[in-house]
Amino acid sequence: ICIPFMPVFLSMFTKEQEVISSGVQYSTIAFAFSTVIMISLSFEKIFQAVGRMKLTMISLMIGCISNIILDPLLIFGVGIFPEMGIRGAALATGLGQVFTVIVYLIAYKKCSIPVEISRKYLELNRNLDGKLYMVGIPAILNIALPSVLISFLNQILSAFSGSYVVVLGIYYKLQTFLYLPASGIVQGMRPLIGYNYGAGEIKRVKKLFGISVLLNGMIMLVGTIICFTASETLMGMFTENPETVRFGTAALQIISIGFIPSAISVTASGALEGLSKGAQSLVISLLRYIIVIIPAAYLLCHFAGADAVWNAFWICEFITAVVVGIGIKYYWNRLLQ
């Protein structure tokens, strides 16, 4: 379904035919591995749910390291490998996912886990399936919302300069290094909160949430310091264009103001999913990616220019953190009585 729509989708972000052509080549191969990626994600969550976090880490590391090794070999055609360019980068990514799945399959066969995968469990169960989708659908939307935000911001920024679009893309690459550790803490917190809530250990649930907020806050603090002190260096890692570096340096310093309050929202969203409150978690994501930031970005861009649009990020994070704080005070305490 996605492959035929890629030329139209990519044209929303650039008019350069070479870029669109490369994007289509990459995405065609990448989407061919979609089933493998879904199997990998399923195994990842199954092993995490039963507490085998080290195994998922090893599997993902093998896939990532394989990807890193294969990238130059398939892109530039080293030794026996063909020179494939952008298609080689996509194939390396797909093969990395294949290696991850192979590790999971071996681990499933060799390691004893309290979950059995069998066709006999594929019979319909409305009650169980309903609970699964009540948590799953909001989680799906949580993952999709950042893409909606990026698409919107690209549309309004492209009207000013392509450099702003590049800066936005670089920022989202950089913030991955910051939010992935935070996401890892949330991943570990989610099943633990679920276990303890199910066992009636409410004090432990509150303690786990508090510790997770503290840890994520420390990660965000480090990220804020790095972005304030080394923003120009970080931008220089991705581009040599002086204008893009200048725009990006200012953007990183402004956006990073909202990192620390975002720790509250990110952790609360994960905790609610651990308590099977997917709809409430979705509300937080809607505030962060749609309800607050999109109107703020549009108004700032319209009245103060493209340079002001970056303020929408920290404004959004502060407003969301306040709303989440109020929600914790009233809804959370009532939930955990």
Steps between C-alpha positions, in 0.01 A plus 500: 500500500777744594729447200266649233437808716868576571559735200202714603598486867862598434394787272339660807850561639712574193467583130843360407441199277833342595404501867155359424653228281747402772220498758287270285794263448569488873139463611418227247768272648432611859127424475581155362630414848185624679388152604846422638495825698158420647617152606808658660287753690263227619784286634659808658185583698435135594849458644481838676162412650645188663801691633765388247630851434863392449398264223315772312802728541732234355265431209464867415875557531570216257255650252641852537865390479419290191334806347804718574739244349287436190433870426842590350535157339171522310500877438852523354543141377796373702656166399242244391209734578334692214491882500134580566500856629180603680350156431793345686420710807140373495608139450750526787221623728271216395768234544577639846136436593524147359800425723307635800208266428737203461643569846148523646399169338809324637441650844135395495599143421787483749373713790209405719246783520147491648345588162430249226446606140259263328225505235258352753490838676379684188132440573288811551444621854296821501574590859875447472527647151301804610741566787793459262363759258404741780870524583634435151308756295600799718859371495487485118376857486770606749764374258332657195447848646866616474488426126187714469678783681812475282288503184317813617819682602670410172209651310515836676882519519557410135324824404787698657817304420615144443756556775223502762375163375854362523535637855176332604621169357835531677329584829286187486811292432677655798205477738486126433826463694337682790154346503612142434660465848186655650290259298713215631423599859130520415519156334643355821256690721187400305489124582619559858220747562253256346621211718485701821166664420351157432642375830353796690844644584395862457796644693740323265313636199538856628866441586575356155335798336694747715834329432428489127415872488824577687713287267340646188536850644874441543529379140316809377719726714811357338339544158415863579858577605646336188261684267575835662878460503566295186209578265726633223723192517197270489361673191842489336490120519217495245558800271770743391255760372567817710137614482367160613755484784401849613127425490554162667717634782229745604228237457669242724556752778136611491346152471716359783323730749212251495705181552475485880119552528455241224634236742174526697279449193707218350509306828133558582396381154696176543368447852139533383561241229644270767173542690300418182384861472580544132240769436640723775851445364376605157369828644854587613638422155227705334595796719871461415469441127173654381279706730760746637802497271331524159294815575799651684735427209256644245438819696869558579599435140223725365560796730873476586659306215661157463767565765228526765341164421751316720347663808189289442693194620581625851165678537326172420712299746439745787123511440480121471706453816263730692194312373663165586594630844139599569385163367743316729374695798136414441451208261821309585444510875142383456613219269762376745286497811 
